[in-house]
Amino acid sequence: MSSVKTLIQKIGQYLETEMELAKLKAVNASSDILSSVVYMIIKAFIIVLLIIFTSVALAILIGEMLGNYYYGFFIIGGFYLLVLLLIYFQRKNWIKTPIINSLVHKMLK
């Protein structure tokens, strides 16, 4: 009878250890995902600033070359419209699928 009690205690300890391990794995996966999201937000913010300043500089340069500043801004605006349309039509291949794959990979790691 003593061996049955010991076996039940060992099973209980094993289950507690497994639950603790599952919790730690969940915490590790969620912290990894959160840190990746924060990094991507910071990187996106810096890229947006870079694009804004470069676009304004290019618009002024092109406008100066063409004789009116607004020509440069229209050209740069048209370029970004084309980029937006390209991204819109490729959003599943370029954005949705890679993000899903990355998140699943991090969760299962």
FIKOLZA-1660 file (N, C-alpha, C; in steps of 0.1 Angstrom, whole numbers, plus 5000, padded with zeros to 4 digits):
% residues 109
   i   px   py   pz ch aa at
   1 5008 4988 5000  A  M  N
   1 5000 5000 5000  A  M CA
   1 5009 5013 5000  A  M  C
   2 5020 5012 5007  A  S  N
   2 5029 5023 5007  A  S CA
   2 5035 5027 4993  A  S  C
   3 5037 5016 4985  A  S  N
   3 5042 5019 4972  A  S CA
   3 5031 5026 4963  A  S  C
   4 5019 5023 4965  A  V  N
   4 5008 5030 4958  A  V CA
   4 5007 5045 4962  A  V  C
   5 5009 5048 4975  A  K  N
   5 5009 5062 4979  A  K CA
   5 5021 5069 4973  A  K  C
   6 5032 5062 4973  A  T  N
   6 5044 5068 4968  A  T CA
   6 5042 5071 4953  A  T  C
   7 5037 5062 4946  A  L  N
   7 5034 5063 4932  A  L CA
   7 5025 5075 4929  A  L  C
   8 5014 5076 4937  A  I  N
   8 5004 5087 4936  A  I CA
   8 5011 5101 4938  A  I  C
   9 5020 5101 4949  A  Q  N
   9 5027 5113 4952  A  Q CA
   9 5036 5117 4940  A  Q  C
  10 5043 5107 4935  A  K  N
  10 5053 5110 4924  A  K CA
  10 5045 5115 4911  A  K  C
  11 5033 5109 4909  A  I  N
  11 5025 5114 4898  A  I CA
  11 5021 5128 4900  A  I  C
  12 5017 5131 4912  A  G  N
  12 5013 5145 4915  A  G CA
  12 5024 5155 4914  A  G  C
  13 5036 5151 4918  A  Q  N
  13 5048 5159 4916  A  Q CA
  13 5051 5161 4902  A  Q  C
  14 5050 5150 4894  A  Y  N
  14 5052 5151 4880  A  Y CA
  14 5043 5161 4873  A  Y  C
  15 5030 5160 4876  A  L  N
  15 5020 5168 4870  A  L CA
  15 5022 5183 4874  A  L  C
  16 5026 5186 4886  A  E  N
  16 5029 5199 4891  A  E CA
  16 5041 5205 4883  A  E  C
  17 5051 5196 4881  A  T  N
  17 5063 5200 4874  A  T CA
  17 5060 5203 4859  A  T  C
  18 5051 5195 4853  A  E  N
  18 5047 5197 4839  A  E CA
  18 5039 5210 4838  A  E  C
  19 5031 5213 4847  A  M  N
  19 5023 5225 4847  A  M CA
  19 5032 5237 4848  A  M  C
  20 5042 5236 4857  A  E  N
  20 5051 5247 4859  A  E CA
  20 5059 5250 4846  A  E  C
  21 5064 5239 4840  A  L  N
  21 5071 5239 4828  A  L CA
  21 5063 5246 4817  A  L  C
  22 5050 5242 4816  A  A  N
  22 5041 5248 4806  A  A CA
  22 5040 5263 4808  A  A  C
  23 5038 5267 4821  A  K  N
  23 5037 5281 4824  A  K CA
  23 5050 5289 4820  A  K  C
  24 5062 5283 4823  A  L  N
  24 5074 5290 4819  A  L CA
  24 5076 5291 4804  A  L  C
  25 5072 5280 4797  A  K  N
  25 5073 5281 4782  A  K CA
  25 5064 5291 4777  A  K  C
  26 5052 5293 4782  A  A  N
  26 5043 5303 4778  A  A CA
  26 5048 5317 4781  A  A  C
  27 5054 5319 4792  A  V  N
  27 5060 5332 4796  A  V CA
  27 5071 5335 4787  A  V  C
  28 5080 5325 4784  A  N  N
  28 5091 5327 4775  A  N CA
  28 5086 5331 4761  A  N  C
  29 5077 5324 4756  A  A  N
  29 5071 5326 4742  A  A CA
  29 5065 5340 4741  A  A  C
  30 5057 5344 4751  A  S  N
  30 5050 5357 4751  A  S CA
  30 5060 5368 4753  A  S  C
  31 5071 5367 4761  A  S  N
  31 5081 5377 4762  A  S CA
  31 5089 5379 4750  A  S  C
  32 5092 5367 4743  A  D  N
  32 5099 5368 4730  A  D CA
  32 5091 5375 4720  A  D  C
  33 5078 5372 4719  A  I  N
  33 5069 5379 4709  A  I CA
  33 5068 5394 4713  A  I  C
  34 5066 5397 4725  A  L  N
  34 5065 5411 4729  A  L CA
  34 5078 5419 4726  A  L  C
  35 5089 5413 4729  A  S  N
  35 5102 5420 4726  A  S CA
  35 5103 5422 4711  A  S  C
  36 5099 5412 4703  A  S  N
  36 5100 5414 4688  A  S CA
  36 5090 5425 4683  A  S  C
  37 5078 5426 4689  A  V  N
  37 5069 5436 4685  A  V CA
  37 5074 5450 4689  A  V  C
  38 5080 5451 4700  A  V  N
  38 5085 5464 4705  A  V CA
  38 5097 5468 4695  A  V  C
  39 5105 5459 4692  A  Y  N
  39 5116 5461 4683  A  Y CA
  39 5111 5466 4669  A  Y  C
  40 5101 5459 4664  A  M  N
  40 5096 5462 4651  A  M CA
  40 5089 5476 4651  A  M  C
  41 5083 5480 4662  A  I  N
  41 5076 5493 4663  A  I CA
  41 5087 5504 4663  A  I  C
  42 5098 5502 4671  A  I  N
  42 5109 5512 4671  A  I CA
  42 5115 5513 4657  A  I  C
  43 5118 5501 4651  A  K  N
  43 5124 5501 4638  A  K CA
  43 5115 5508 4627  A  K  C
  44 5102 5505 4628  A  A  N
  44 5093 5512 4619  A  A CA
  44 5092 5527 4621  A  A  C
  45 5093 5531 4633  A  F  N
  45 5093 5546 4636  A  F CA
  45 5105 5553 4630  A  F  C
  46 5116 5547 4632  A  I  N
  46 5129 5552 4626  A  I CA
  46 5128 5552 4611  A  I  C
  47 5123 5541 4605  A  I  N
  47 5122 5541 4590  A  I CA
  47 5112 5551 4585  A  I  C
  48 5101 5554 4592  A  V  N
  48 5091 5564 4588  A  V CA
  48 5098 5578 4589  A  V  C
  49 5105 5581 4599  A  L  N
  49 5112 5593 4600  A  L CA
  49 5122 5595 4588  A  L  C
  50 5130 5584 4585  A  L  N
  50 5139 5585 4574  A  L CA
  50 5132 5587 4561  A  L  C
  51 5121 5581 4559  A  I  N
  51 5114 5582 4546  A  I CA
  51 5108 5596 4545  A  I  C
  52 5103 5602 4556  A  I  N
  52 5097 5615 4556  A  I CA
  52 5108 5626 4552  A  I  C
  53 5119 5625 4559  A  F  N
  53 5129 5635 4557  A  F CA
  53 5135 5634 4543  A  F  C
  54 5138 5621 4539  A  T  N
  54 5143 5619 4525  A  T CA
  54 5133 5623 4514  A  T  C
  55 5120 5621 4517  A  S  N
  55 5110 5624 4507  A  S CA
  55 5109 5639 4505  A  S  C
  56 5109 5646 4517  A  V  N
  56 5109 5661 4516  A  V CA
  56 5121 5667 4508  A  V  C
  57 5133 5661 4512  A  A  N
  57 5145 5666 4505  A  A CA
  57 5144 5663 4490  A  A  C
  58 5140 5651 4486  A  L  N
  58 5139 5648 4472  A  L CA
  58 5128 5656 4465  A  L  C
  59 5117 5658 4472  A  A  N
  59 5106 5667 4466  A  A CA
  59 5111 5681 4463  A  A  C
  60 5119 5686 4473  A  I  N
  60 5124 5700 4471  A  I CA
  60 5134 5700 4459  A  I  C
  61 5143 5690 4459  A  L  N
  61 5153 5689 4449  A  L CA
  61 5147 5687 4435  A  L  C
  62 5137 5678 4433  A  I  N
  62 5130 5676 4420  A  I CA
  62 5123 5689 4417  A  I  C
  63 5116 5695 4426  A  G  N
  63 5108 5707 4424  A  G CA
  63 5117 5719 4419  A  G  C
  64 5129 5720 4425  A  E  N
  64 5138 5730 4421  A  E CA
  64 5143 5728 4407  A  E  C
  65 5146 5715 4404  A  M  N
  65 5150 5712 4390  A  M CA
  65 5140 5714 4380  A  M  C
  66 5127 5713 4383  A  L  N
  66 5116 5715 4374  A  L CA
  66 5110 5729 4374  A  L  C
  67 5115 5737 4383  A  G  N
  67 5111 5751 4383  A  G CA
  67 5100 5754 4394  A  G  C
  68 5093 5745 4399  A  N  N
  68 5082 5747 4409  A  N CA
  68 5083 5736 4420  A  N  C
  69 5084 5740 4432  A  Y  N
  69 5085 5730 4443  A  Y CA
  69 5073 5720 4443  A  Y  C
  70 5061 5725 4440  A  Y  N
  70 5050 5716 4441  A  Y CA
  70 5051 5704 4431  A  Y  C
  71 5058 5706 4420  A  Y  N
  71 5060 5695 4410  A  Y CA
  71 5067 5683 4417  A  Y  C
  72 5077 5687 4424  A  G  N
  72 5085 5677 4432  A  G CA
  72 5076 5669 4442  A  G  C
  73 5068 5677 4449  A  F  N
  73 5059 5670 4459  A  F CA
  73 5049 5661 4452  A  F  C
  74 5043 5666 4440  A  F  N
  74 5034 5657 4433  A  F CA
  74 5041 5645 4428  A  F  C
  75 5053 5646 4423  A  I  N
  75 5060 5634 4418  A  I CA
  75 5063 5624 4429  A  I  C
  76 5067 5629 4441  A  I  N
  76 5070 5620 4452  A  I CA
  76 5057 5614 4457  A  I  C
  77 5046 5622 4457  A  G  N
  77 5033 5617 4461  A  G CA
  77 5028 5606 4452  A  G  C
  78 5030 5608 4439  A  G  N
  78 5026 5598 4429  A  G CA
  78 5035 5585 4431  A  G  C
  79 5047 5586 4434  A  F  N
  79 5056 5575 4437  A  F CA
  79 5050 5567 4449  A  F  C
  80 5047 5574 4459  A  Y  N
  80 5042 5567 4471  A  Y CA
  80 5028 5561 4469  A  Y  C
  81 5020 5567 4460  A  L  N
  81 5008 5561 4456  A  L CA
  81 5010 5548 4449  A  L  C
  82 5020 5547 4440  A  L  N
  82 5023 5535 4433  A  L CA
  82 5028 5524 4443  A  L  C
  83 5037 5528 4452  A  V  N
  83 5042 5519 4463  A  V CA
  83 5030 5514 4471  A  V  C
  84 5021 5522 4475  A  L  N
  84 5009 5518 4483  A  L CA
  84 5001 5508 4475  A  L  C
  85 4998 5510 4463  A  L  N
  85 4991 5501 4455  A  L CA
  85 4998 5487 4454  A  L  C
  86 5011 5488 4451  A  L  N
  86 5018 5476 4451  A  L CA
  86 5018 5468 4464  A  L  C
  87 5020 5475 4475  A  I  N
  87 5019 5468 4488  A  I CA
  87 5005 5463 4490  A  I  C
  88 4995 5470 4487  A  Y  N
  88 4981 5466 4489  A  Y CA
  88 4978 5453 4481  A  Y  C
  89 4982 5452 4469  A  F  N
  89 4979 5440 4461  A  F CA
  89 4988 5428 4465  A  F  C
  90 4999 5430 4472  A  Q  N
  90 5008 5420 4476  A  Q CA
  90 5008 5418 4491  A  Q  C
  91 4998 5424 4498  A  R  N
  91 4998 5424 4513  A  R CA
  91 4998 5409 4519  A  R  C
  92 4992 5400 4512  A  K  N
  92 4991 5386 4518  A  K CA
  92 5005 5380 4517  A  K  C
  93 5012 5381 4505  A  N  N
  93 5025 5375 4504  A  N CA
  93 5036 5383 4511  A  N  C
  94 5036 5396 4512  A  W  N
  94 5046 5403 4518  A  W CA
  94 5045 5407 4533  A  W  C
  95 5032 5407 4537  A  I  N
  95 5030 5411 4551  A  I CA
  95 5023 5400 4560  A  I  C
  96 5011 5396 4556  A  K  N
  96 5003 5387 4564  A  K CA
  96 5010 5373 4566  A  K  C
  97 5014 5367 4556  A  T  N
  97 5020 5353 4557  A  T CA
  97 5033 5354 4565  A  T  C
  98 5043 5363 4562  A  P  N
  98 5055 5363 4570  A  P CA
  98 5053 5366 4585  A  P  C
  99 5043 5375 4588  A  I  N
  99 5041 5378 4602  A  I CA
  99 5035 5365 4609  A  I  C
 100 5025 5359 4602  A  I  N
 100 5019 5347 4608  A  I CA
 100 5030 5336 4610  A  I  C
 101 5038 5334 4600  A  N  N
 101 5049 5324 4601  A  N CA
 101 5058 5327 4613  A  N  C
 102 5062 5340 4614  A  S  N
 102 5071 5344 4624  A  S CA
 102 5065 5342 4638  A  S  C
 103 5053 5346 4640  A  L  N
 103 5046 5344 4653  A  L CA
 103 5045 5329 4657  A  L  C
 104 5041 5321 4647  A  V  N
 104 5039 5307 4650  A  V CA
 104 5053 5300 4653  A  V  C
 105 5063 5305 4646  A  H  N
 105 5077 5299 4649  A  H CA
 105 5081 5303 4663  A  H  C
 106 5079 5316 4667  A  K  N
 106 5082 5320 4680  A  K CA
 106 5074 5313 4691  A  K  C
 107 5062 5310 4688  A  M  N
 107 5053 5304 4698  A  M CA
 107 5057 5289 4700  A  M  C
 108 5061 5283 4689  A  L  N
 108 5065 5269 4690  A  L CA
 108 5079 5266 4693  A  L  C
 109 5087 5277 4694  A  K  N
 109 5102 5275 4697  A  K CA
 109 5104 5270 4711  A  K  C
% end
